[in-house]
Amino acid sequence: MQIGVMGATGYAGSEVLRLCSSHPDLKVLVATGASSAGRRLGEHVPSLAGAYPDLVVSDSSAVLEAALDVVFLALPHGESQSFVPELLRRGTQVVDLGADYRLKNPEDYPTWYGHSHTSSELLTQSVYGLVERHRDGLQGARLIAVPGCFPTAGALALGPFIDAGLIERSGIVVNALSGASGAGRATADRLQFSRLVGNAEAYGLLTHRHTPEMQQELGATLLFTPHLVPVARGMLVTAYGRITSSISSDEALALLRSTYARDPFVVVTDEPPTLKDPLGSNLCFVSARVDERTGWLIAMSSIDNLGKGAAGQAIQAWNVSTGRDETLGLSLAGVNP
């Protein structure tokens, strides 16, 4: 398959390229990057110089000029809408790592993203790319909306309990820790070394854009608070829900194991997962406890925010959409130490 990657020099885009370099069925023809067009990819992302020694970054128009089977878009929110309709019209499959086609209600975009959707008619055609929950729907999909990192970790931790009616669908609390790469390559005051190192801070209070995505996927209302921590990549979620019937911690873990028994990238652990466990892989670690004293379920998960939270998930969803083994080109082992 001949592919293009838009936003190739950002963190998510360069991770897509890294994974494509070891995927037997994906050949990168075009890589675009607005600020680095005309330069060799390895000049801007040295870690990819060995895999793509001759690839020159193009401007965005190149994806509409080349004969591509699939385009992976890793663009800032709102920008995919300028390319997706034309790519689909040309018969090109689209895998969008941004948020432009995740939400089904077009009225959510002005509320949470500050702009109206310019191709809202495609929202009903997009398939949410969380394989473990939408595997059947992804088969043959032409427009894949890759889930956000926080919704991925949150849905995989909480989903089995909500689906089984074991926790209430309101009053759910989701707290999350995220590495700095989740904010992308753009500079910001809170990402400066002197502020980030040795620090931790909450952000996006009450207004984080992944809130409606999590609520849509889980069919629940929740309070979500992300926290920035001084690591390059990684994500750790701790979520709380009120139990609706008597269930023990052992039963909660048994439910997770039965739910994900056939999912190669979900690892259920007896002990709480750590932020480092999945780094460099497409794995999601999940665990749970029930506090019978207070009546709360604690659901926990850990992912690499650039792996299962972005590029790895995009490749996994594409594999499934084309009938390939979903593990093709993806790591089932994290990096340690």
C-alpha positions as CSV (number, residue, x, y, z in Angstrom):
1,M,0.0,0.0,0.0
2,Q,1.3,3.5,-0.9
3,I,0.6,6.0,1.8
4,G,1.0,9.6,2.8
5,V,1.4,11.0,6.2
6,M,0.3,14.6,6.8
7,G,1.8,16.4,9.8
8,A,4.8,14.0,9.5
9,T,7.2,16.1,11.6
10,G,5.0,16.4,14.7
11,Y,5.2,13.9,17.4
12,A,2.3,11.7,16.4
13,G,3.1,12.0,12.7
14,S,6.7,11.0,13.2
15,E,5.6,8.1,15.3
16,V,3.4,6.9,12.4
17,L,6.4,7.0,10.2
18,R,8.5,5.1,12.7
19,L,5.9,2.3,12.8
20,C,5.4,2.3,9.0
21,S,9.1,1.7,8.6
22,S,8.7,-1.8,10.1
23,H,5.3,-2.5,8.6
24,P,5.6,-4.9,5.6
25,D,2.5,-3.5,3.8
26,L,2.9,0.2,4.2
27,K,5.2,2.2,1.9
28,V,5.5,5.9,2.6
29,L,5.5,7.9,-0.6
30,V,4.6,11.4,0.8
31,A,5.3,13.0,4.1
32,T,4.1,16.6,4.6
33,G,5.0,19.3,7.1
34,A,4.2,22.9,6.7
35,S,7.3,24.3,8.5
36,S,9.8,21.9,7.1
37,A,8.7,21.4,3.4
38,G,11.7,21.0,1.1
39,R,14.0,19.5,3.7
40,R,15.0,15.9,4.2
41,L,12.9,14.3,6.9
42,G,16.0,13.2,8.8
43,E,17.1,16.8,9.2
44,H,13.9,17.6,11.2
45,V,13.5,14.2,12.9
46,P,17.0,12.7,13.2
47,S,15.6,9.4,14.7
48,L,14.0,8.7,11.3
49,A,17.1,9.4,9.2
50,G,18.1,5.7,8.9
51,A,14.7,4.5,8.0
52,Y,14.0,7.3,5.4
53,P,17.4,8.6,4.2
54,D,16.0,10.1,1.0
55,L,12.5,11.2,2.0
56,V,12.0,14.9,1.5
57,V,9.1,16.6,3.4
58,S,6.5,18.1,1.0
59,D,3.8,20.7,1.4
60,S,0.2,19.7,1.9
61,S,-0.8,19.7,-1.7
62,A,1.4,16.7,-2.4
63,V,-1.2,14.3,-0.9
64,L,-3.7,15.4,-3.5
65,E,-1.3,15.0,-6.3
66,A,0.2,11.6,-5.6
67,A,-1.5,8.2,-6.2
68,L,-2.0,7.1,-2.6
69,D,-4.0,4.2,-1.2
70,V,-4.3,5.7,2.3
71,V,-3.4,8.9,4.0
72,F,-2.7,9.2,7.8
73,L,-3.5,12.7,9.0
74,A,-1.7,13.9,12.2
75,L,-2.7,17.6,11.9
76,P,-3.8,20.2,14.5
77,H,-7.5,20.0,15.4
78,G,-9.7,21.6,12.7
79,E,-7.3,21.2,9.8
80,S,-8.3,17.7,8.6
81,Q,-11.6,19.0,7.4
82,S,-9.8,20.8,4.6
83,F,-8.5,17.6,3.1
84,V,-10.7,14.6,4.1
85,P,-13.7,15.3,1.8
86,E,-11.5,15.5,-1.3
87,L,-9.4,12.5,-0.3
88,L,-12.5,10.4,0.1
89,R,-13.9,11.7,-3.2
90,R,-10.7,10.4,-4.9
91,G,-11.2,7.0,-3.4
92,T,-8.3,7.4,-0.8
93,Q,-8.8,5.8,2.5
94,V,-8.4,8.2,5.4
95,V,-7.0,7.6,9.0
96,D,-7.4,10.8,11.0
97,L,-5.4,11.0,14.2
98,G,-7.0,14.4,15.0
99,A,-10.4,15.1,16.6
100,D,-12.2,16.3,13.5
101,Y,-14.3,13.2,12.9
102,R,-14.5,11.7,16.4
103,L,-17.7,13.4,17.7
104,K,-21.0,12.4,16.1
105,N,-22.9,15.6,17.1
106,P,-21.8,18.5,15.0
107,E,-23.0,20.9,17.7
108,D,-20.2,19.6,20.0
109,Y,-17.5,21.2,17.8
110,P,-18.4,24.9,18.4
111,T,-18.8,24.1,22.1
112,W,-15.6,22.2,22.7
113,Y,-13.3,23.2,19.8
114,G,-14.5,26.7,19.1
115,H,-15.4,26.2,15.4
116,S,-18.2,24.8,13.3
117,H,-17.6,21.6,11.4
118,T,-17.2,22.2,7.6
119,S,-18.0,18.6,6.5
120,S,-20.4,17.5,9.2
121,E,-22.2,15.1,6.7
122,L,-19.1,12.8,7.1
123,L,-19.5,12.5,10.8
124,T,-22.0,9.6,10.4
125,Q,-19.6,7.9,8.0
126,S,-16.5,7.9,10.2
127,V,-15.7,4.8,12.4
128,Y,-14.3,5.3,15.8
129,G,-10.9,3.6,15.7
130,L,-10.9,2.0,19.2
131,V,-10.4,-1.6,17.9
132,E,-11.2,-3.4,21.2
133,R,-14.7,-1.8,21.2
134,H,-15.4,-1.3,17.5
135,R,-13.6,-4.1,15.7
136,D,-16.6,-5.2,13.6
137,G,-17.4,-1.7,12.5
138,L,-13.9,-1.0,11.4
139,Q,-13.9,-3.7,8.8
140,G,-13.8,-2.0,5.4
141,A,-14.0,1.5,6.9
142,R,-12.9,4.3,4.6
143,L,-12.8,7.0,7.2
144,I,-11.3,6.1,10.5
145,A,-11.4,8.6,13.4
146,V,-8.5,7.6,15.7
147,P,-9.5,8.1,19.4
148,G,-7.7,10.6,21.6
149,C,-5.2,9.3,24.1
150,F,-7.2,10.1,27.2
151,P,-10.4,8.6,25.8
152,T,-8.5,5.4,24.8
153,A,-7.1,4.9,28.3
154,G,-10.4,5.9,30.0
155,A,-12.7,3.8,27.8
156,L,-10.6,0.6,28.1
157,A,-10.5,0.9,31.9
158,L,-14.1,1.9,32.5
159,G,-16.0,0.4,29.5
160,P,-16.4,-3.2,30.7
161,F,-18.0,-2.0,34.0
162,I,-20.3,0.5,32.4
163,D,-21.4,-2.0,29.7
164,A,-22.2,-4.6,32.4
165,G,-24.2,-2.1,34.4
166,L,-21.9,-2.5,37.4
167,I,-21.3,1.2,38.0
168,E,-23.5,4.3,37.6
169,R,-23.4,6.2,34.4
170,S,-23.2,9.5,36.2
171,G,-20.8,10.9,38.7
172,I,-17.8,9.2,37.2
173,V,-14.4,10.8,38.0
174,V,-11.4,10.4,35.7
175,N,-8.0,11.6,36.7
176,A,-5.0,11.2,34.4
177,L,-1.3,11.9,34.2
178,S,0.2,12.6,30.8
179,G,3.7,13.1,29.4
180,A,4.7,16.4,27.7
181,S,4.6,14.9,24.2
182,G,0.8,14.8,24.5
183,A,0.8,18.6,23.9
184,G,2.7,18.2,20.6
185,R,5.8,20.1,19.4
186,A,4.3,23.6,19.7
187,T,5.9,25.6,22.5
188,A,4.0,26.7,25.5
189,D,5.0,28.2,28.9
190,R,4.0,25.2,30.8
191,L,6.2,23.0,28.6
192,Q,9.4,25.0,29.3
193,F,12.0,22.8,31.0
194,S,12.4,25.2,34.1
195,R,8.6,24.9,34.7
196,L,8.1,21.3,33.8
197,V,11.0,19.5,35.5
198,G,10.2,18.4,39.1
199,N,6.7,19.7,38.7
200,A,3.1,18.4,38.1
201,E,0.0,20.5,37.3
202,A,-3.6,20.0,36.4
203,Y,-4.9,21.7,33.2
204,G,-8.0,21.9,31.0
205,L,-10.1,22.0,34.2
206,L,-13.8,21.4,33.3
207,T,-13.2,22.2,29.6
208,H,-10.8,19.6,28.3
209,R,-11.8,18.6,24.7
210,H,-11.5,14.8,25.4
211,T,-14.5,15.0,27.9
212,P,-17.3,14.8,25.3
213,E,-15.4,12.1,23.4
214,M,-15.2,9.9,26.5
215,Q,-18.8,10.6,27.4
216,Q,-19.9,9.7,23.8
217,E,-17.9,6.4,23.9
218,L,-19.0,5.4,27.3
219,G,-22.6,6.7,27.3
220,A,-21.9,8.3,30.6
221,T,-21.3,11.7,32.2
222,L,-18.0,12.3,33.9
223,L,-15.7,14.8,35.4
224,F,-12.2,14.7,33.8
225,T,-9.0,16.3,35.1
226,P,-5.7,15.7,33.2
227,H,-2.3,16.4,34.8
228,L,0.9,17.2,33.1
229,V,4.0,15.4,34.6
230,P,7.7,15.8,33.7
231,V,8.1,12.7,31.4
232,A,8.4,12.7,27.6
233,R,5.7,10.1,26.9
234,G,3.3,7.9,28.8
235,M,-0.2,8.1,30.3
236,L,-1.7,6.8,33.6
237,V,-5.4,7.0,34.3
238,T,-7.2,6.4,37.6
239,A,-11.0,6.5,37.3
240,Y,-13.8,6.2,39.9
241,G,-17.4,5.0,39.6
242,R,-20.1,4.2,42.1
243,I,-20.9,0.5,42.1
244,T,-24.6,-0.5,41.5
245,S,-24.4,-4.0,43.0
246,S,-22.1,-6.0,45.1
247,I,-18.9,-6.9,43.3
248,S,-15.5,-7.8,44.7
249,S,-12.1,-6.8,43.4
250,D,-11.5,-10.4,42.2
251,E,-14.8,-10.3,40.3
252,A,-13.8,-6.9,38.8
253,L,-10.5,-8.3,37.6
254,A,-12.2,-11.4,36.2
255,L,-14.6,-9.2,34.2
256,L,-11.6,-7.4,32.7
257,R,-9.9,-10.7,31.8
258,S,-13.0,-12.1,30.1
259,T,-13.7,-8.9,28.2
260,Y,-10.1,-8.6,26.8
261,A,-9.3,-12.3,26.5
262,R,-9.0,-12.0,22.7
263,D,-7.5,-8.6,22.6
264,P,-3.7,-8.9,22.1
265,F,-2.9,-5.4,23.1
266,V,-4.7,-5.2,26.4
267,V,-2.9,-6.7,29.4
268,V,-4.9,-7.2,32.7
269,T,-2.7,-7.0,35.8
270,D,-3.4,-7.9,39.4
271,E,-1.3,-4.9,40.6
272,P,-1.9,-1.3,39.5
273,P,-0.2,-0.6,36.2
274,T,2.6,2.0,36.1
275,L,3.2,4.8,33.6
276,K,6.3,3.1,32.2
277,D,4.9,-0.4,31.6
278,P,3.6,0.2,28.0
279,L,6.3,2.7,26.7
280,G,7.4,2.0,23.2
281,S,4.5,-0.4,22.5
282,N,0.9,-0.5,21.5
283,L,-0.1,-2.1,24.8
284,C,-2.7,-0.9,27.3
285,F,-2.4,-2.2,30.9
286,V,-5.6,-2.3,32.9
287,S,-6.6,-3.2,36.5
288,A,-9.3,-2.5,39.0
289,R,-10.2,-2.6,42.7
290,V,-13.5,-2.3,44.5
291,D,-13.7,-0.5,47.8
292,E,-16.6,-2.2,49.5
293,R,-16.3,0.2,52.4
294,T,-17.2,3.3,50.3
295,G,-19.0,1.6,47.4
296,W,-16.5,2.9,44.7
297,L,-14.9,1.0,41.8
298,I,-11.3,2.1,41.0
299,A,-10.4,1.4,37.3
300,M,-6.8,2.0,36.2
301,S,-5.0,2.0,32.9
302,S,-1.7,2.9,31.4
303,I,-0.7,3.5,27.7
304,D,2.0,5.1,25.7
305,N,0.2,8.3,24.6
306,L,2.0,8.2,21.2
307,G,1.6,4.5,20.8
308,K,-1.8,3.1,21.7
309,G,-2.9,6.7,22.3
310,A,-2.1,7.8,18.7
311,A,0.1,6.3,16.0
312,G,0.0,2.7,17.2
313,Q,-3.8,2.8,17.5
314,A,-4.0,4.3,14.0
315,I,-1.9,1.4,12.5
316,Q,-3.9,-1.2,14.5
317,A,-7.3,0.3,13.3
318,W,-6.0,0.4,9.7
319,N,-4.8,-3.3,9.9
320,V,-8.3,-4.3,11.0
321,S,-10.1,-2.2,8.4
322,T,-8.2,-4.0,5.7
323,G,-8.5,-7.5,7.1
324,R,-4.9,-7.8,8.2
325,D,-3.7,-9.2,11.5
326,E,-4.2,-6.3,13.9
327,T,-0.7,-6.8,15.4
328,L,1.1,-6.3,12.1
329,G,3.9,-3.8,12.4
330,L,3.2,-3.2,16.1
331,S,5.1,-4.0,19.2
332,L,3.7,-6.3,21.9
333,A,6.6,-5.5,24.2
334,G,7.4,-2.2,26.1
335,V,10.8,-0.7,26.6
336,N,12.5,-1.4,29.9
337,P,14.2,0.3,31.7
